[in-house]
Every structure is written in C-alpha cells, then in structure tokens.
Amino acid sequence: MSPEEAEASMFEAAAANNADGVREALAQGADIEARGEGGRTPLVTATKANAVAAASALIEAGADVNAKDDMQDSAFLYAGAAGLDEILALTVDHGADVRSTNRFGGTALIPASEHGYGETVRTLIRAGVPVNHVNDPGWTALQEAVVYGDGSSRYVDVVGQLLDAGADPTIRDNRGRTALENAQRRGQSDVVALLTLR
C-alpha cells in the first residue's frame, strides 16, 4: 500500500468508526495529521462522525486534539459544541487546549451551554474552560444558556452549574442586557428564580 493509499484508507476508517482500519493505515505509513476534505485531520473527521472507537485509536496513537480544520473546529471544540461526551473526555485527557476558541471566538463551553448539554458543561467546567469568556457576538456561556435556551430543567441545570463555577450574572450582552433581564424577557421563571438568588 502506498502512503497515499494508506492516507485515503485512514480517512475512510476514521469516518466509518473502524479502529482496526485506522491502526492498519497508520502501520502502513499514513500521516496521522494528514489533511482531507475541509482541512480536516483524521481525528476531526472521526469526531464529526461521532466515531468514538476510531477517535480513540487516533488519540492513543498521538493525534493532535487541538488541530483545527478550515471551519476552526478541533476535535475538542467540536466534541464540546456537539455534546459528544466520550470523545470530549478523551481530548481533555490528552492535552486539549481548554482556552481555544472556535470561528465565533467562543470557547467550547459557550455552544455546550447554548444547547443545554449538562454533562458536557460539567466536563468543560471541570477541565478549566473559562466561564466568563465573551465570544465575538458578545455572549458568555451564561447568556447563551438563557437567550438560546427554553428555561426547561436542563437549562436550569446548566445555569446553576455556570453560576456555581463563577459565571458573572452582571455581564451584559451586546444590547446591554444581563442574563436576568433576558430570562425575564423570555419568561423563564425557573431561571429567573435561580439568577435572582445570585
């Protein structure tokens, strides 16, 4: 198998969650940091397919968990944003840059909070992702949990976690509103109650 064939085989195995295929391609000389469609590495390819076994094989073989594709997604950032907790934990355990930012200038914690991924938020907070980082559109993780959330129990959980981790409820968005003001505007009574206590 030529290096080019090994590389193609590795991308195919990564997308198909074929860990043995990944290992075989690497043994045949495939570059673990090769770039494919969209500038994706095999690890980013595996992550975007939620191919846990393939991602694990690549990470164990030394793949860079911080390498970004053309959309500025790394395995760590994408796993955090998409709530892919198994891959996220692997990236954190293997040197993820918890301060890295995506194409919106935000940390992984911001989209995780936006989507109400409670376990993902827990992992990211524990890993040390800054809770008060403001992204390019002017949002913190707390603000996104309110503005894009629906006030349901999973968002109450996320808001509570963020506040317990030191999220600052007085930070205003780009329209000058606090998280409490946004929660009041959106009729999120349980979130309002939580924020009022802080």
Secondary structure as UniProt FT lines:
FT   HELIX           3..15
FT   TURN            16..17
FT   HELIX           19..27
FT   TURN            28..29
FT   TURN            32..33
FT   HELIX           37..39
FT   HELIX           42..48
FT   TURN            49..50
FT   HELIX           52..60
FT   TURN            61..62
FT   TURN            65..66
FT   TURN            70..71
FT   HELIX           75..82
FT   HELIX           85..93
FT   TURN            94..95
FT   TURN            98..99
FT   TURN            103..104
FT   HELIX           109..114
FT   TURN            115..116
FT   HELIX           118..127
FT   TURN            131..132
FT   TURN            136..137
FT   HELIX           141..147
FT   HELIX           153..164
FT   TURN            165..166
FT   TURN            169..170
FT   TURN            174..175
FT   HELIX           179..185
FT   TURN            186..187
FT   HELIX           189..196
//
